[in-house]
Amino acid sequence: MPNSAQRKERVILLMMMGVLLALIVFFSSLMVQTYREYKNFRVRELRIEAKLTQARKEFEQKEMYLARLLEDPEFMERVVRERLGYARPDELLFRFSEEP
């Protein structure tokens, strides 16, 4: 009879170890998956931060350009002449096509 009780204890012990091993594998796989997701989110966050930094730089440049347009009449005149092709009433403009 003691032999039978020892077998039951061994079987129960092996079953518990199996369940423990299964739980360890399950939670380890969850940890690995969570870590991969974390790395992906971190890479995405870095990309978005880089885009945000670039957008802020562009915004600052455009703000400076606008301030210069509003404050510097010579700059505004040059921009209007170049971009819109305006001229003073006593000036004559020549336009050349860039086609060969």
Summary of the structure (lengths in Angstrom):
residues: 100
radius of gyration: 37.1
end to end distance: 107.5
largest distance: 121.8
contacts: 171
relative contact order: 0.04
helix: 82%
strand: 0%
